[in-house]
Amino acid sequence: MNTKTRNMKNILLILALLIVALMVNAQNTMKHPFKVYKAPNGKLYVQKSLPIYFYLSTEPNQKGAMYQLQSDSTKAYANPMYLDTEGFNTFRSPSAVDTITKEIVYPITDVIFEMYADGMAPKTVLKMDASKIYTDGKTEFIGSGLTVELSSSDSESGVEQIVVSIDSGAFVTYSKPIALDKEKTYSIQFYSVDNVGNAEPIKAKNYTIDLSAPITELTINGDKFENVISGRTQLTLSSTDPISGLNSIYYSIDGKNYQKYYHALNASNWGEGEHTIQYYAEDKVGNKEVEKEFKFYTDKTAPILVDEIMGNSFVVNGREYSSGRTKLKLTAVDNKAGVKEIKYSVNNEEFQLYEKPFYLTTISGSLAVSSYAIDNVGNKSIASEKSTRSRASYVDLTGPQLKYDFTGKVFKTRDTTFVNKNTKVVLSAMDPESGLNVLSYSLNNGSEINYQKPFNITDEGAYSLSIYGYDNVENSNRETINLVVDNAGPEIFARFSILPISKKEANGSQVDVYSSQAVLFLSATDSKVAIDRIYYTIKGETEKMFTGIIDGFKRGREYEIEVKALDKLGNINRDTIFFVTDNTGPEVFTRFSIHLTGKETVDGTEVDVYPSHVSLFLSVSNATGVYDKIYYSVNGAKELIYQGIIDGFKPESFVKMKIRALDRLGNETYTQIVFKIGE
């Protein structure tokens, strides 16, 4: 093969590869068209199913004319030609020629053009980095910290890109690990494309992210009162997890090591006293609930029941009582949960609820009393008394019952009682057992004072009144009440509905002047208790109770109003209000339509002279009320209402005009003007 032929083959090969590359790149890359790829190491890769054409040129870099090579011997398989071998392919020309000397190179060697056919798509692998994974056969549940990492490999042209779609969104180029950090079900689709456009079939994975811990509830089955339980009670733990599901519940009693919960916990296994249970749950993907805690007391002790015989006519334990007023008193105390009820039975009759000491006078013969007490968690005690011929004594365990009351004014709110200096405090006490010995009281934790009769506290202020009662066997009782002594009446406030017009001297001082249409409002404020009533007296009239407003004031009068305010304790405060009502009428203004033409003296008085076509305008101004009407009369004629203009004066006439102006409060003003009408 001569040099010209070899150069032509080179040119055609280059042109063929360029045409294939241009055809591939002309397609939409998002659709991954097949193409030719030249690797950084110079290797040329072509998608295996692409057609190949060979062109000849005698100039480098496609500068000269290019001629498509034809094949006469294999015309059916050329133009286009397809590669049959995946991977390495060659195009050969025998007898290499030196590019300088143009002589055949020895030993004889072929000129070889390498090309790589790539018809196989890459393979993508998904790798997860998660704290914990759980599969129920249908759904893959994953806990917190899930990161998805995609990697791909290609045996020939190499991976161009990995494409990924999250939750059916648009496919985008994968660039870094993907964190799935929201509680939801994720749908992930992905595939890879190599450098010649071979696209891998779409792969898909679904992951349900569970970030929520289970919720555990503690149920108490059996006897319970507040946080006290009995030895017969069971504690049950139950937990729910709506996503991956519950794995285990763990609990600890009194700070011991946690252990897995399998069944209800019996309080009988714990000693009497204070206990603490701590518990939490964990779901299938390792979400752990925040530890919860319940403090409780296990009460296994029944109440202590004491029987007391009241009276002196009953036979028990060999001691004889003769009174028909004998009673049986039952008293029970409990160490923790408290006594719920006491029941008793006389001579094997039906048990009944004990509420107060009961008589035994109707019982004859042998007497047997059975009783028991139950606390609030079901622990039960038993006591029994049977009649004998001996005498028993009564034991008094309680102090006197205290009462207090008041005579006079009292006002109560919440835990405080308000009184005044005249209010009497009345104390009383009774002891149905050994009897009352002493009743006393103290103020503000001071020394005790023996109570003799009702007393009052005169000085204002807050007091803590403590009441003490002592019976004849030194049992005592105490009760404290909060008292506040209030001797001051309410503060009085007066406010008019309008501002004062001016000031005027009355009763030797300057007082405000108001329109007679003003309305007076009264109010009062007390620093301690509520307001009861407000009364007022207008001088010269009877006292009235204030019910909303004071109005109806007459024009041009001086007013003196005495106000009296009372609070709920009867404390009184007084105040006096002085003011004057206005009776000033409107101010009248006159204006002529043209200027005067001169002056003349009429009856010794100089007057203005106006032409006969002059018009007269009247106006008023009133600072205290609303203008009502203007009246006028000319030379003693009938009074007319001013209608906006006065005209029609006779030539060469003398005019004496009287003007009367009224406002809507009834205030009047009179004025007179004199002028002459010329020709």
C-alpha positions as CSV (number, residue, x, y, z in Angstrom):
1,M,0.0,0.0,0.0
2,N,1.5,3.4,-1.0
3,T,1.7,6.4,1.2
4,K,-1.2,8.2,-0.4
5,T,-3.4,5.2,0.1
6,R,-2.5,4.9,3.8
7,N,-3.1,8.6,4.4
8,M,-6.5,8.4,2.8
9,K,-7.4,5.5,5.1
10,N,-6.4,7.5,8.1
11,I,-8.4,10.5,7.0
12,L,-11.5,8.3,6.3
13,L,-11.3,6.7,9.7
14,I,-11.1,10.0,11.5
15,L,-13.9,11.4,9.5
16,A,-16.1,8.4,10.2
17,L,-15.5,8.7,14.0
18,L,-16.3,12.4,13.9
19,I,-19.5,11.9,12.0
20,V,-20.7,9.3,14.5
21,A,-19.8,11.6,17.4
22,L,-21.7,14.5,15.8
23,M,-24.8,12.4,15.2
24,V,-24.8,11.2,18.8
25,N,-24.3,14.7,20.3
26,A,-27.1,16.1,18.2
27,Q,-29.6,14.2,20.3
28,N,-31.1,15.3,23.6
29,T,-28.6,14.3,26.3
30,M,-31.4,13.8,28.8
31,K,-32.5,11.0,26.5
32,H,-29.0,9.6,26.5
33,P,-28.3,9.2,22.7
34,F,-25.7,6.8,21.5
35,K,-22.4,8.5,20.7
36,V,-18.6,8.2,20.3
37,Y,-16.4,8.9,23.2
38,K,-12.7,9.7,23.3
39,A,-11.2,8.9,26.6
40,P,-8.5,11.1,28.2
41,N,-5.9,8.4,27.4
42,G,-6.8,8.7,23.7
43,K,-8.8,5.6,23.3
44,L,-11.8,5.8,21.1
45,Y,-15.1,4.2,22.1
46,V,-18.2,3.9,20.0
47,Q,-21.7,2.6,20.9
48,K,-21.7,-0.8,19.3
49,S,-25.1,-0.4,17.5
50,L,-24.1,2.8,15.8
51,P,-23.4,2.8,12.0
52,I,-19.8,3.5,10.9
53,Y,-18.6,5.2,7.7
54,F,-15.0,5.7,6.5
55,Y,-13.9,8.8,4.8
56,L,-10.5,9.7,3.0
57,S,-8.7,13.0,3.2
58,T,-5.2,14.1,2.3
59,E,-5.2,17.0,4.8
60,P,-5.1,16.8,8.6
61,N,-7.9,18.1,10.8
62,Q,-10.5,17.8,8.0
63,K,-9.1,20.8,6.1
64,G,-9.1,19.2,2.7
65,A,-11.7,17.4,0.7
66,M,-13.2,14.2,2.2
67,Y,-14.1,11.1,0.2
68,Q,-16.3,8.3,1.4
69,L,-14.7,5.0,1.0
70,Q,-16.6,2.3,-1.0
71,S,-16.3,-1.4,-0.9
72,D,-16.7,-3.3,-4.1
73,S,-16.1,-6.8,-2.6
74,T,-18.3,-6.4,0.5
75,K,-20.7,-3.7,-0.7
76,A,-23.6,-5.2,1.2
77,Y,-21.9,-4.8,4.6
78,A,-20.3,-1.4,4.1
79,N,-21.8,2.1,4.3
80,P,-22.9,1.6,7.0
81,M,-20.6,-0.9,8.6
82,Y,-21.3,-2.3,12.1
83,L,-18.9,-3.7,14.7
84,D,-19.4,-7.3,15.7
85,T,-17.1,-7.6,18.6
86,E,-17.7,-6.1,22.1
87,G,-14.6,-4.3,23.3
88,F,-11.4,-4.1,21.3
89,N,-11.6,-3.8,17.4
90,T,-8.9,-2.9,14.9
91,F,-8.6,-1.6,11.3
92,R,-5.4,-2.7,9.5
93,S,-3.3,-1.7,6.5
94,P,-0.4,-4.0,5.7
95,S,3.2,-2.8,5.3
96,A,3.8,0.3,7.3
97,V,5.5,3.1,5.4
98,D,7.9,5.5,7.1
99,T,6.2,9.0,7.2
100,I,9.5,10.7,6.4
101,T,11.3,8.5,3.8
102,K,8.0,7.1,2.4
103,E,9.8,3.7,2.3
104,I,8.4,0.4,3.6
105,V,9.4,-0.3,7.2
106,Y,11.2,-3.5,7.9
107,P,10.5,-5.9,9.3
108,I,7.1,-5.8,7.6
109,T,4.5,-4.6,10.0
110,D,0.8,-3.6,9.7
111,V,-0.6,-0.1,10.4
112,I,-3.3,-0.7,13.0
113,F,-6.1,1.6,14.0
114,E,-7.7,0.7,17.4
115,M,-11.4,1.2,18.3
116,Y,-13.5,-0.1,21.2
117,A,-17.1,-1.1,20.7
118,D,-19.4,-0.6,23.8
119,G,-22.9,-2.0,23.7
120,M,-23.3,-2.9,27.4
121,A,-24.9,-0.5,30.0
122,P,-23.2,0.3,33.4
123,K,-24.3,-1.4,36.6
124,T,-25.3,0.8,39.6
125,V,-25.1,-0.4,43.2
126,L,-27.0,1.3,46.1
127,K,-25.4,1.3,49.4
128,M,-27.2,2.3,52.6
129,D,-25.7,3.8,55.8
130,A,-28.4,3.5,58.4
131,S,-28.6,2.9,62.2
132,K,-31.0,0.0,62.0
133,I,-33.1,-1.7,59.3
134,Y,-36.2,-3.8,59.8
135,T,-38.2,-5.6,57.1
136,D,-41.7,-7.0,57.7
137,G,-41.6,-8.9,54.3
138,K,-43.3,-6.1,52.5
139,T,-41.9,-2.8,53.7
140,E,-38.3,-1.8,54.6
141,F,-38.3,0.3,57.7
142,I,-35.2,2.4,58.6
143,G,-34.4,4.5,61.6
144,S,-32.6,7.8,61.8
145,G,-29.4,8.6,60.0
146,L,-30.1,7.0,56.7
147,T,-27.7,7.9,53.9
148,V,-28.0,6.5,50.4
149,E,-24.8,6.2,48.3
150,L,-24.9,5.2,44.6
151,S,-21.9,3.8,42.7
152,S,-21.6,2.5,39.2
153,S,-19.1,0.6,37.1
154,D,-18.7,0.1,33.3
155,S,-16.4,-2.4,31.6
156,E,-15.6,-0.3,28.5
157,S,-16.2,3.5,28.0
158,G,-16.8,4.2,31.6
159,V,-19.6,5.8,33.6
160,E,-20.7,9.2,32.4
161,Q,-23.3,9.9,35.1
162,I,-25.6,8.4,37.7
163,V,-29.2,9.7,37.5
164,V,-31.6,9.7,40.5
165,S,-35.2,10.6,41.2
166,I,-36.7,11.1,44.7
167,D,-40.4,10.6,45.2
168,S,-41.3,10.6,41.5
169,G,-39.5,13.9,41.0
170,A,-37.5,14.9,38.0
171,F,-34.3,12.8,37.4
172,V,-31.2,14.7,38.3
173,T,-27.5,13.9,38.2
174,Y,-26.3,12.2,41.3
175,S,-23.4,14.0,42.9
176,K,-23.2,13.1,46.6
177,P,-24.8,10.7,49.2
178,I,-28.4,11.5,49.8
179,A,-29.7,11.9,53.4
180,L,-33.3,10.7,53.9
181,D,-34.0,12.5,57.2
182,K,-37.8,13.0,57.2
183,E,-40.4,10.6,58.6
184,K,-42.1,9.4,55.5
185,T,-41.9,6.7,52.8
186,Y,-39.3,7.6,50.2
187,S,-39.4,6.3,46.6
188,I,-35.9,6.2,44.9
189,Q,-35.3,5.5,41.2
190,F,-31.9,5.4,39.7
191,Y,-29.7,4.2,36.8
192,S,-26.4,4.9,35.2
193,V,-25.3,6.0,31.7
194,D,-21.9,5.3,30.2
195,N,-19.9,7.6,28.0
196,V,-21.3,6.2,24.7
197,G,-25.0,6.5,25.8
198,N,-25.7,3.0,27.0
199,A,-28.4,3.5,29.8
200,E,-29.0,1.0,32.5
201,P,-32.7,0.0,33.1
202,I,-34.2,2.0,35.9
203,K,-33.9,0.5,39.4
204,A,-36.3,1.4,42.2
205,K,-36.3,1.1,46.0
206,N,-38.8,2.2,48.7
207,Y,-37.8,3.0,52.2
208,T,-40.1,4.0,55.1
209,I,-38.2,6.3,57.6
210,D,-39.3,6.0,61.2
211,L,-38.0,8.7,63.5
212,S,-40.7,8.5,66.2
213,A,-40.2,6.6,69.4
214,P,-43.1,4.4,70.8
215,I,-45.4,5.8,73.4
216,T,-45.8,3.8,76.5
217,E,-48.7,4.0,79.0
218,L,-48.7,2.7,82.5
219,T,-52.0,1.3,83.7
220,I,-52.8,0.5,87.4
221,N,-55.1,-2.5,87.8
222,G,-56.4,-2.9,91.3
223,D,-56.6,-0.8,94.4
224,K,-55.3,2.7,94.0
225,F,-55.8,6.0,95.9
226,E,-53.8,9.0,94.5
227,N,-50.3,7.5,94.3
228,V,-50.8,4.8,96.9
229,I,-51.5,1.2,95.8
230,S,-52.1,-2.0,97.7
231,G,-50.1,-5.2,97.6
232,R,-52.8,-6.8,95.4
233,T,-52.4,-4.2,92.6
234,Q,-50.7,-4.9,89.3
235,L,-48.9,-2.4,87.1
236,T,-49.3,-3.0,83.3
237,L,-47.2,-1.4,80.6
238,S,-48.5,-1.1,77.1
239,S,-46.9,0.7,74.1
240,T,-47.8,1.6,70.6
241,D,-45.6,2.5,67.6
242,P,-47.6,3.3,64.4
243,I,-44.7,2.9,61.9
244,S,-42.1,0.1,62.3
245,G,-43.8,-1.4,65.3
246,L,-42.9,-2.1,68.9
247,N,-39.8,-4.1,69.6
248,S,-39.6,-4.2,73.4
249,I,-40.6,-2.4,76.6
250,Y,-38.0,-2.1,79.5
251,Y,-38.5,-1.2,83.1
252,S,-36.6,-0.6,86.3
253,I,-37.8,-0.7,89.9
254,D,-36.1,1.5,92.4
255,G,-33.1,2.3,90.3
256,K,-32.1,-1.4,89.6
257,N,-31.0,-2.6,86.2
258,Y,-33.5,-2.3,83.4
259,Q,-35.1,-5.6,82.3
260,K,-37.4,-6.5,79.5
261,Y,-41.2,-6.3,80.2
262,Y,-43.2,-9.5,79.5
263,H,-46.3,-9.4,81.8
264,A,-48.0,-7.4,84.5
265,L,-46.0,-6.5,87.6
266,N,-47.4,-7.6,90.9
267,A,-47.0,-5.1,93.8
268,S,-47.0,-8.1,96.2
269,N,-43.3,-8.6,95.1
270,W,-42.3,-5.3,96.6
271,G,-42.0,-4.3,100.2
272,E,-44.2,-1.7,101.8
273,G,-43.1,1.9,101.3
274,E,-42.0,4.3,98.6
275,H,-41.1,2.9,95.1
276,T,-40.3,4.2,91.7
277,I,-40.8,2.6,88.4
278,Q,-39.0,3.9,85.3
279,Y,-39.8,2.6,81.9
280,Y,-39.4,3.2,78.2
281,A,-40.0,1.4,74.9
282,E,-38.0,0.8,71.7
283,D,-39.3,0.2,68.2
284,K,-38.1,-2.1,65.4
285,V,-35.6,0.4,64.1
286,G,-34.1,1.5,67.4
287,N,-36.0,4.6,68.2
288,K,-36.0,4.9,72.0
289,E,-38.7,6.6,74.0
290,V,-37.7,9.1,76.6
291,E,-37.7,7.4,80.0
292,K,-40.9,7.9,82.0
293,E,-41.2,7.7,85.8
294,F,-44.0,6.9,88.2
295,K,-43.5,7.3,92.0
296,F,-45.9,5.3,94.2
297,Y,-46.3,3.9,97.7
298,T,-47.2,0.3,98.3
299,D,-49.5,0.2,101.3
300,K,-49.9,-3.4,102.7
301,T,-50.9,-2.3,106.2
302,A,-54.6,-2.2,107.3
303,P,-55.9,0.7,109.5
304,I,-55.7,0.6,113.3
305,L,-59.2,0.4,114.8
306,V,-60.0,1.5,118.3
307,D,-63.3,0.9,120.2
308,E,-64.4,3.3,122.9
309,I,-67.3,2.9,125.2
310,M,-69.2,6.2,125.9
311,G,-71.5,6.4,128.9
312,N,-71.9,4.7,132.3
313,S,-74.6,2.1,131.9
314,F,-73.1,-0.7,129.8
315,V,-71.4,-4.0,130.8
316,V,-68.2,-4.9,129.1
317,N,-65.1,-6.9,130.2
318,G,-66.6,-7.4,133.7
319,R,-67.2,-3.7,134.3
320,E,-70.8,-2.6,134.7
321,Y,-72.4,0.6,133.3
322,S,-75.9,1.6,134.3
323,S,-76.8,4.5,132.1
324,G,-79.1,4.0,129.2
325,R,-77.2,6.6,127.3
326,T,-74.2,4.3,126.5
327,K,-72.7,4.7,123.1
328,L,-70.0,2.9,121.1
329,K,-67.4,5.2,119.4
330,L,-65.2,3.7,116.7
331,T,-62.0,5.5,115.6
332,A,-59.6,4.3,112.9
333,V,-56.2,5.7,111.8
334,D,-54.2,4.6,108.7
335,N,-50.5,4.8,108.1
336,K,-50.7,6.1,104.4
337,A,-53.7,5.7,102.2
338,G,-56.2,7.0,104.8
339,V,-59.3,5.5,106.2
340,K,-62.1,5.0,103.6
341,E,-64.9,3.6,105.9
342,I,-65.7,1.8,109.1
343,K,-68.4,-0.8,109.3
344,Y,-69.9,-2.5,112.4
345,S,-72.3,-5.3,113.3
346,V,-74.2,-5.8,116.6
347,N,-75.0,-9.4,117.6
348,N,-74.2,-10.8,114.2
349,E,-76.6,-8.5,112.4
350,E,-75.8,-7.2,108.9
351,F,-72.8,-4.9,108.9
352,Q,-73.6,-1.2,108.4
353,L,-71.6,2.0,107.7
354,Y,-70.3,3.8,110.8
355,E,-70.9,7.5,110.7
356,K,-71.0,8.6,114.4
357,P,-71.2,7.0,117.9
358,F,-74.4,4.9,118.3
359,Y,-76.6,3.9,121.2
360,L,-76.7,0.3,122.5
361,T,-79.8,0.7,124.7
362,T,-82.0,-1.6,122.7
363,I,-79.6,-4.5,123.1
364,S,-80.4,-7.1,125.8
365,G,-78.5,-10.1,127.0
366,S,-75.1,-11.0,125.8
367,L,-73.7,-8.3,123.5
368,A,-71.2,-8.8,120.7
369,V,-70.0,-5.9,118.6
370,S,-67.9,-6.6,115.5
371,S,-66.3,-3.9,113.4
372,Y,-63.7,-3.4,110.8
373,A,-62.0,-0.5,108.9
374,I,-60.9,-0.4,105.3
375,D,-58.4,2.1,104.0
376,N,-58.5,3.7,100.5
377,V,-56.6,0.9,98.9
378,G,-58.7,-2.0,100.3
379,N,-56.6,-3.0,103.3
380,K,-59.0,-4.3,106.0
381,S,-58.6,-4.5,109.8
382,I,-60.8,-6.3,112.3
383,A,-61.7,-5.5,115.9
384,S,-64.3,-7.2,118.2
385,E,-65.8,-6.4,121.6
386,K,-68.1,-8.7,123.6
387,S,-70.2,-7.7,126.6
388,T,-69.1,-8.8,130.1
389,R,-69.9,-7.8,133.7
390,S,-67.0,-5.3,134.2
391,R,-66.9,-1.5,133.8
392,A,-65.0,0.4,131.1
393,S,-63.8,4.0,131.0
394,Y,-64.2,6.4,128.1
395,V,-61.1,8.1,126.5
396,D,-61.4,11.5,125.1
397,L,-59.0,12.1,122.1
398,T,-60.3,15.2,120.5
399,G,-60.3,18.9,121.3
400,P,-63.2,21.3,121.4
401,Q,-65.1,22.3,118.3
402,L,-64.5,26.1,117.5
403,K,-66.9,28.6,115.9
404,Y,-66.8,32.3,115.2
405,D,-69.3,34.9,114.0
406,F,-69.6,38.7,113.7
407,T,-72.2,41.3,114.7
408,G,-72.2,44.4,112.6
409,K,-70.9,45.1,109.1
410,V,-68.9,42.3,107.5
411,F,-67.5,41.8,103.9
412,K,-65.9,38.5,102.9
413,T,-63.8,37.8,99.8
414,R,-61.9,34.5,99.3
415,D,-60.0,33.8,102.5
416,T,-60.2,37.3,104.0
417,T,-62.9,38.9,106.1
418,F,-63.2,42.7,106.2
419,V,-64.7,44.5,109.3
420,N,-64.8,48.0,110.6
421,K,-64.1,49.4,114.1
422,N,-67.7,48.8,115.2
423,T,-67.9,45.2,114.1
424,K,-67.9,42.7,117.1
425,V,-66.2,39.3,116.9
426,V,-68.2,36.6,118.6
427,L,-66.4,33.3,119.6
428,S,-67.9,30.0,120.8
429,A,-66.7,26.5,121.4
430,M,-68.1,23.1,122.5
431,D,-66.6,19.8,123.6
432,P,-69.2,16.9,123.6
433,E,-66.8,14.7,125.5
434,S,-64.9,16.0,128.6
435,G,-66.2,19.6,128.1
436,L,-64.8,23.0,127.4
437,N,-62.3,24.5,129.9
438,V,-60.8,27.6,128.3
439,L,-61.6,29.7,125.1
440,S,-59.0,32.3,124.1
441,Y,-57.7,34.2,121.2
442,S,-54.6,36.1,120.0
443,L,-53.9,38.8,117.3
444,N,-51.0,38.5,115.0
445,N,-49.4,35.7,117.0
446,G,-49.4,37.8,120.2
447,S,-50.2,36.7,123.7
448,E,-53.4,34.7,124.2
449,I,-56.3,36.6,125.7
450,N,-59.1,34.7,127.5
451,Y,-62.4,35.3,125.7
452,Q,-65.1,36.9,127.9
453,K,-67.4,38.6,125.6
454,P,-67.6,39.9,122.0
455,F,-64.9,42.3,121.1
456,N,-63.9,44.7,118.3
457,I,-60.6,45.8,116.8
458,T,-60.5,49.5,116.3
459,D,-57.2,50.2,114.5
460,E,-57.0,49.8,110.7
461,G,-54.8,47.1,109.3
462,A,-54.5,43.4,108.5
463,Y,-54.8,40.9,111.4
464,S,-54.4,37.2,111.9
465,L,-56.9,36.2,114.5
466,S,-56.1,32.8,116.1
467,I,-58.8,31.1,118.2
468,Y,-57.8,28.4,120.9
469,G,-60.0,25.9,122.6
470,Y,-59.0,23.6,125.6
471,D,-61.1,20.8,127.1
472,N,-60.9,19.4,130.6
473,V,-58.3,16.8,129.6
474,E,-56.0,19.3,127.9
475,N,-57.0,18.4,124.4
476,S,-56.8,21.6,122.3
477,N,-57.9,22.9,118.9
478,R,-56.9,26.0,117.0
479,E,-58.4,27.9,114.1
480,T,-57.0,31.0,112.4
481,I,-58.8,33.6,110.3
482,N,-57.6,36.6,108.3
483,L,-59.2,39.9,109.2
484,V,-58.7,43.4,107.7
485,V,-60.1,46.4,109.7
486,D,-61.2,49.1,107.3
487,N,-62.5,52.4,108.8
488,A,-62.1,54.7,105.7
489,G,-64.9,55.6,103.4
490,P,-64.6,55.5,99.6
491,E,-62.9,58.3,97.7
492,I,-65.5,60.4,95.8
493,F,-65.0,61.5,92.1
494,A,-67.3,64.0,90.2
495,R,-67.1,64.5,86.4
496,F,-69.2,66.8,84.2
497,S,-70.2,65.7,80.7
498,I,-68.8,68.9,79.1
499,L,-65.9,71.2,80.0
500,P,-66.6,74.4,82.0
501,I,-67.3,77.6,80.1
502,S,-65.4,79.9,82.5
503,K,-65.0,80.6,86.2
504,K,-67.1,82.9,88.4
505,E,-66.9,84.0,92.0
506,A,-69.4,82.3,94.3
507,N,-69.5,81.5,98.0
508,G,-66.3,83.5,98.3
509,S,-64.3,81.5,95.8
510,Q,-63.8,81.0,92.1
511,V,-66.0,78.2,90.8
512,D,-66.6,76.6,87.4
513,V,-69.4,77.8,85.1
514,Y,-71.2,75.1,83.1
515,S,-74.0,75.1,80.6
516,S,-77.3,74.1,82.1
517,Q,-77.4,71.2,79.7
518,A,-74.3,69.6,81.5
519,V,-74.7,66.2,83.1
520,L,-72.9,65.3,86.3
521,F,-71.5,61.8,86.9
522,L,-70.5,60.5,90.3
523,S,-68.2,57.6,91.2
524,A,-66.3,56.3,94.2
525,T,-63.3,54.1,94.7
526,D,-62.5,52.1,97.9
527,S,-59.1,50.8,98.6
528,K,-60.3,47.6,100.3
529,V,-63.9,46.6,99.9
530,A,-66.7,47.1,97.4
531,I,-68.8,50.2,97.1
532,D,-72.4,50.0,98.4
533,R,-74.2,53.2,97.6
534,I,-73.7,56.9,96.6
535,Y,-76.2,59.5,97.8
536,Y,-76.4,63.2,96.9
537,T,-78.3,66.3,98.1
538,I,-78.8,69.4,96.0
539,K,-79.0,72.3,98.5
540,G,-82.6,73.0,99.3
541,E,-83.8,69.5,98.2
542,T,-84.1,66.0,99.7
543,E,-81.3,63.5,99.6
544,K,-81.4,61.0,96.7
545,M,-79.5,57.9,95.8
546,F,-77.3,58.3,92.8
547,T,-78.5,55.9,90.0
548,G,-76.6,57.0,86.9
549,I,-76.6,60.7,86.1
550,I,-77.6,64.1,87.6
551,D,-79.1,66.5,85.1
552,G,-81.9,69.0,84.6
553,F,-79.9,72.0,86.0
554,K,-81.6,75.4,85.7
555,R,-79.9,78.4,83.9
556,G,-78.2,81.0,85.9
557,R,-78.1,79.3,89.3
558,E,-75.5,78.6,91.9
559,Y,-75.4,74.9,92.8
560,E,-74.1,73.3,96.0
561,I,-74.3,69.4,95.9
562,E,-73.3,67.3,98.9
563,V,-72.2,63.8,98.0
564,K,-72.1,60.8,100.4
565,A,-70.4,57.5,99.5
566,L,-70.7,54.2,101.6
567,D,-68.7,51.0,101.2
568,K,-70.0,47.5,102.2
569,L,-68.7,48.0,105.7
570,G,-70.8,51.2,106.2
571,N,-67.8,53.5,106.1
572,I,-68.9,57.0,104.8
573,N,-67.0,59.7,103.0
574,R,-68.5,63.1,102.1
575,D,-67.7,65.8,99.6
576,T,-69.3,69.0,98.4
577,I,-69.4,70.2,94.7
578,F,-69.9,73.9,93.9
579,F,-70.6,75.2,90.4
580,V,-72.7,77.8,88.5
581,T,-74.9,77.4,85.4
582,D,-74.7,79.9,82.6
583,N,-77.6,82.2,81.3
584,T,-75.7,84.3,78.8
585,G,-77.5,84.8,75.5
586,P,-75.9,85.0,72.0
587,E,-73.9,88.0,70.9
588,V,-75.5,89.9,68.0
589,F,-73.6,91.2,64.9
590,T,-74.9,93.5,62.2
591,R,-73.5,94.1,58.7
592,F,-74.8,96.4,55.9
593,S,-74.5,95.3,52.2
594,I,-72.9,98.7,51.2
595,H,-70.8,101.3,52.9
596,L,-72.5,104.3,54.5
597,T,-72.9,107.4,52.4
598,G,-72.5,109.9,55.3
599,K,-73.7,110.8,58.8
600,E,-76.5,113.0,60.1
601,T,-77.7,114.2,63.5
602,V,-81.2,113.1,64.4
603,D,-82.7,114.2,67.7
604,G,-79.3,115.2,68.9
605,T,-77.7,111.8,68.0
606,E,-75.3,111.3,65.1
607,V,-76.5,108.3,63.0
608,D,-75.1,106.6,59.8
609,V,-76.8,107.2,56.5
610,Y,-77.3,104.5,53.9
611,P,-78.8,104.5,50.4
612,S,-82.4,103.1,50.0
613,H,-81.1,99.9,48.2
614,V,-79.1,98.9,51.2
615,S,-79.6,95.4,52.8
616,L,-79.0,94.4,56.4
617,F,-77.5,91.1,57.5
618,L,-77.8,89.8,61.1
619,S,-75.6,87.1,62.8
620,V,-75.0,85.7,66.3
621,S,-72.2,83.9,68.1
622,N,-72.8,81.8,71.2
623,A,-69.9,80.0,73.1
624,T,-72.1,77.9,75.4
625,G,-75.1,76.7,73.4
626,V,-76.6,76.3,69.9
627,Y,-78.2,79.3,68.3
628,D,-82.0,79.1,67.9
629,K,-83.7,82.2,66.3
630,I,-83.2,85.9,65.7
631,Y,-86.2,88.3,65.9
632,Y,-86.4,92.0,64.9
633,S,-88.9,94.9,64.7
634,V,-88.7,98.2,62.9
635,N,-89.9,101.4,64.5
636,G,-92.1,99.6,67.0
637,A,-93.8,97.3,64.4
638,K,-94.7,93.7,64.9
639,E,-91.7,91.5,65.7
640,L,-90.5,89.3,62.7
641,I,-88.3,86.2,62.5
642,Y,-85.0,87.0,60.7
643,Q,-85.0,85.1,57.3
644,G,-81.4,85.8,56.2
645,I,-81.7,89.4,54.8
646,I,-83.6,92.6,55.6
647,D,-84.2,95.1,52.8
648,G,-86.9,97.3,51.2
649,F,-86.2,100.3,53.4
650,K,-88.1,103.5,52.4
651,P,-86.1,106.5,51.2
652,E,-85.7,109.4,53.5
653,S,-86.8,107.3,56.5
654,F,-85.4,107.0,60.0
655,V,-85.0,103.4,61.2
656,K,-85.0,102.3,64.8
657,M,-84.6,98.5,64.9
658,K,-84.8,96.3,67.9
659,I,-83.1,92.8,67.7
660,R,-83.7,89.8,70.0
661,A,-81.5,86.7,69.7
662,L,-82.2,83.3,71.5
663,D,-80.1,80.1,71.9
664,R,-81.6,76.6,72.4
665,L,-81.1,76.9,76.2
666,G,-83.5,79.8,76.3
667,N,-80.9,82.5,76.9
668,E,-81.8,85.8,75.3
669,T,-79.9,89.0,74.2
670,Y,-81.4,92.3,73.2
671,T,-79.8,95.0,71.1
672,Q,-80.9,98.1,69.1
673,I,-79.5,99.8,66.1
674,V,-80.4,103.3,64.6
675,F,-79.7,104.5,61.1
676,K,-81.2,106.7,58.3
677,I,-82.1,105.8,54.8
678,G,-81.2,108.5,52.2
679,E,-82.7,109.1,48.8
